[in-house]
Amino acid sequence: MATRTIPTIPVAELKSHNTSDSCYVTLGTKVYDITDFLDDHPGGGQLILDYAGKDITEIMKDEISHTHSDSAYEILDDCLVGYVADENVMDIVTNSSRPDEIVPLQPTTANGAAELNKATEKTIYAATGMSSEEDLSRETDISNDYTKHKFLDLNKPLLMQVWRGNFTKKFYLEQVHRPRHYKGGASAPLFGNFLEPLSMTPWWVVPMVWVPPVAYGTYLSYFGLGGPAPTIAYWMLGLFIWTIVEYGLHRCLFHLDDHLPDNRVFITLHFLLHGIHHYLPMDRYRLVMPPTLFVALATPFWKLAHTVFFYNWYAAVAVFCGGIFGYICYDLTHYFLHHRNLPAYWRELKKYHLQHHFADYENGFGVTSRFWDRIFGTELPPPRVLKMT
């Protein structure tokens, strides 16, 4: 439905509308054109003309003159043509913490509109419906969101809604990449049964589970390879390989959107693997990878390491341990980018990664570094900085 722009009317202009040909009155900051009502006023048009170009708040409430009914105010609402702000009103607005609730003014000229738009302009990214990282933590109106988008009801278990939703791939991808925020960052129900705790992983589980085996594997490699030099070399090679794996998994598996088969099996798998993170990016307990899922993803790499470095079992273990250490750093970095205040270098990474969520999920796949984004041409540009004057 089309909407009209209600302008600000200068005080001088308001006062000039004081004849039977054009009669304006004000009630607070609202301006009404009641010219057409002059002949219909029960007390006669002249009574209104006595207040033409003036405020009628007191006379409308004057019981001695005449107490006006609710219908009189309804007639005025139909005659609203603008807003006015005299010096007293502007003083109140200046000192108010909520000026928009006092004077919802609109510009009167094209130049004024352009100046206002320039000062208040913000970019809304079509892919996500958001404009900044602050939007990621703005709580979703659950009822309104479901009514508007007809996607997932955050008050009900999500998994079966995805499975039974019969969503097309196009609709699913559009919606899952428009972030929501559930009850201050709490975890929305996924299974709705005894499996629920298994879907939530605190960040500290990652180092607690994986640092001991990495340390033990490194220890075995140290003695098996006969010293620190070859162990460090193979271990650092594994760490470097991890950086490529991190980028590749994020881009080619977690975001295989264009190549995702259009059926509910693959849509549901996509949601469990990474879709839920983009749908609820500030969920603290569905951010790092559950150990069971990581074992499933890591097992092929264990076998690959022993296939490539078939000539020395300890070399393969050292490479694998370096890679797993890279994963630990990745998952902890990922968590802290979402939920911690960080030193300068990581603050820049934080801005970069959150831009991947609120602006462009089709680029910016590096989490611990932008290096491979630069190599493969998927680096995100700096977000637009708006200067308000």
N, C-alpha and C positions, 0 to 999 in steps of 0.2 A: 504494500500500500504506500502511495506517495506521501511524503511529509512536507510541511511548509517550514520555511525559515522565518522565525519570529524575530524582528529586528530590535535593536536599541533605538529609542526615539529621543533625540536631544530635548532638553527641557524647553528651550526656546521654541522648537517646533511644536511641542505639545501645547504650549500656551497659545499658539496661533490658531489652533483648532477650537475656536470658541464661538462659532456661529451656528445657525440652523442648517447651513449647508455642509458643515463638517464639525461635529461635536465630539471631542475626546474628553474622557475623564480618567482618573487613576484611582486605583485601590491598592495602596502600598506601592510596589514597584511595577504593577501590571497596568497596562494602558488599554482602554476599551473605546472603540468607536461605536457610539450609541446614537448616531445620527438618525438611523431608520426607526429608532424607538421613541423619538421625541413625540410624535403624534399619538402614540399608544400609551404614554405614561399616564396613569390614573390622576396624577396631580397636575397634569398639563405640562407641555414642553418647556414653558418659560421657567419652571422651577428647576429643571435640569440645566437650562442655559445659564442660570445664575452660578452654576458650578463648572461650566465648560472650561476645559483647560486646567482644572484644579483636582485636588484629591477629595474623594467623597466618603472616606472611611468614617468620619465622625457623623456626618448626616445620615449615613446608612444605619447607624446604630442609635440615632437619636430617637428615644421613645416619645418625647414630647411632639416632635415633628411627625414622625411616622416610623413604626417598627417594620422593617422589611423582612419578608419571608424568605425561606430557602430558594423559592422559585425565582426571586429577584436576582439572587447571586448566580443561579443557573443561566438566566438570561444574559448576565454579564459575561459569563464564561464563553458563551457563543460569540461574543463581540470582541474577544481578545485580539489585539493587533500588534502588541509589542510590549517592551519593558522600558522603564525609565529609571534613571538613578541620579538624584540630585546630590548636592554636596553633603547633606547629612547622611544620606544612604551610603554614599561612597566612604564616608568616615567609618561607618559601622562595618562595612564590608572589609575595609583595610585592617581593622582590628579583630575580625572574626577568624576562628580556626576553620570554619566551613563556609567560606564566601559563596560557594556554588549553591548553597541552600537558600541564600538570601536574594542573590541577583543572578539568575541564569541568563546573562545577557548574550545577544548575538550581534554581530557587526551590521552596520547600516549601509556600507559601501563595499564595492568590489575590492578596493585597496585595503579596507579594514579587514575584510574576510581573509584576504591573502596574508596579511600580517598575523592574524590570529592563527591561521592554519600553519604558518611557518613556525610559530612559537610552540604550538601544541602537537605538531606532526610526529607520528611515530610509525615505524615500519611494522606491518603485520605480515608475517610470512605465510603464504597461502598453504604450504605443505603442512604446517603445524597449527596455524591459527594463533600463534604467539608472537610477541615482539621482543622479549628479553628473557634473561635467565630468571629474573624475579617471578615471571609468570609460571615457572615450573613448580613453585611452592605456593601458588594461589589456590586455595581449597576449592574443589569442584562442588558445585551444587548438584548433588547426585540425582535428585528427582528431575530437575530441569534438564540435566545432561542426557538422561535416558529418554525423556519425552522428546527432546529436540533431535537427537541423533539416531535413536532406535538401534543402539549397538549393544553395550553391556551395562547391566544394572550393578553398580559397585556394591550394593548391599547384599547381593546374592553371589554364590560361588561362581567364579568366572569360567572355569574350565569347561563345564557342561554347557554354559551359554555359548561359548565359542563352538563347541562340538555340535550343538543342536541348532545353531543360529542360521544355518543355510546361507551364510554370507558369501557373496562373490569375492573373489580375490581382490578386485579393484576396490570394493567397498571396505573390506577388511583392512587393507593396507592404508587406505585413507584415514580410517578411524584409529587404528592402533598407533599411528605416528602423530596423532594429536594428543599430547600428554594430558593426563588427568592427575589430580592430587587428592589423595584419600585421607580425610580426617587427620590433618596435621602431620601426615607422613606415616601413619600406621599402615599395616599390611591389609589390603582388601582380601576377603575370603577367596581362595583359589579352588580348593577341593570341597570344603564344607564338612569334612569328616575327620577321622583319626589320622589321615595322611597330611593334614594341614601343617603340623610342626615340621615335617620332612621337607616342606617347600620353602622353609625360612632358614637362612644361614647367617648368623652374626659374623662380622668381618674377622674377628679373632680366631674363628675356626680354621681359616686358611693357613696361617702360620703354625698353629698348634698341630694340625694334621700333617702338613707337608714338609715343614722344616726338619723334623727328625729323620725321615727317610732320605732327604737330600743330603743331610750331614753324614749319614751312615754310608750312602753310596759314594760320596766324595772320599770318605775315609778308606773304603775298599779300593777305590781307584788309585789313591795315593800310594798304597803299598803294592798294588798290582802293576802299576806303571813304573814303579821304581824311583819315585821322587816327585818334588813339587813342580818342576818345569813342564813335563808332559801333561801332568794333571791340570795345571792352570791353563795350558794351551787348549786342551780338549774341552775343559769346562767353559772357557770364554767363547769357544766356538759354539757350544750349545746355547750360551746366553745370546749370542748374535743371531743364531738361527731362530731363537724364540721371537726376536723382534719381527722377523718376516712372518712367522706363524701367527703372531698376534694380529698383524695387519691383514693377513690372508683369511684367517677365521672370521674376523669382524666384517670384512668386505664381502667375501665369497660364500660364507656359510650363514652368518647371522643376518646378512643383508642381501640374500639372493632373491630379493623381492621380484624382480622382473622375470626370474626363471622359476618362481614358485608355482608348482602345479595347482590348478584351480579346483581343489577339492578339499573337503573338510579335514581329511587326515593330515595333509601337509600344512594346512592353515593352523590346525591345532598344535602340530609339532613346532611350527614357527613361533606361535604364541608362547609355548613353554620354553623354547630355547632362548629367545631374545625379544619377542614381541611384547611380552609383559613388562620388560624393562623400559621400553619406549612408551608404553601406555601409562606406566606408573614409575617414572624415572627417579623419584625421590623416596621410594620404598626402601628403607634401610635393610630389610631382611631378605629382599629378593634382588640383591645387587651383585654380591660375590657368588661364585659358582658353588653349588652344593658338591661335596666330595664325591658322591655317587656319579653325578654327571661328569665331573672332571675325570674320574677313572675311565669312563666310557670313551671320552675324547682322547685321553692320553695313551690308552693301550695301543692304538695303531702306531703312535710315535715311538713307543718303546720297541716295537717290532721293527719299525723302520730304522731306528738307530742301530740295532743289531744286524740289520741287513746291509746297511751302508758300511759300517765299521766291523764287518765280519771277521777281520783279521785279528781283532783284540777285544775280548769281552769287556775289559776294564775301560778301554777307550770309549766304547759305546755307552757304558754306565756314566762315565764322566760327562760326556756330551749331553746325555739325557738329564743328569742332575743339574747341569748349567741351564738347560732349557726349563726345567721345573722351577728353578730359582727365579728365572725370568717371569714365569707365570705368577709366582707368589708376589713379586714386585708389581706386576700388572694388576692383579685383583685388589691389592691393598691401595695402589694408586687410584684405581677406578673408584673405590669406595670413598677415599679421602677427597677426591675431586668433587664428589657430590655432597659431602657432609662435614668438611673441616675447613677452617681458615688455615692457609698455607703460606710458606715463604714465597719470595718473589717468583722464582722459576715455576713453581707449581701453581701459583696464582694464574700465570699466563696459560698453563695447561688446562687449568680449571675453566677459564673463560672459553678456551678453544673447544674443550669437550662438551661443555654445556651448550655451546652454539650448535654442535651436532644434534642436540636434542630439540632446541627451541627454534632453530632456523633451517637447517639443511641436513637431513639424515642420510642423504645420498652422497655425502662427502665427509671428510674429517674422520677417517677410520682409526687413525693412530690415537692411542690412549696415553702410553708412557712417553711418546715422542711423536713429532710431526715428520720425522725423517722419511718414512716410506710414502707418506702422503705427498711430499715434495717430489719424490722420485717418480711416482706413478700419476701425478697430476690430479690428486684428489684433495689437495690442501684447501681448507676453508679460507676465504678472504676475511680480513678483519671486519667485525660487525660494524654496521653504520653507527657513527657517533653523532648524536643530535645536539646542537648547541642552542640553548633557549635564551632568547634575549628579551 
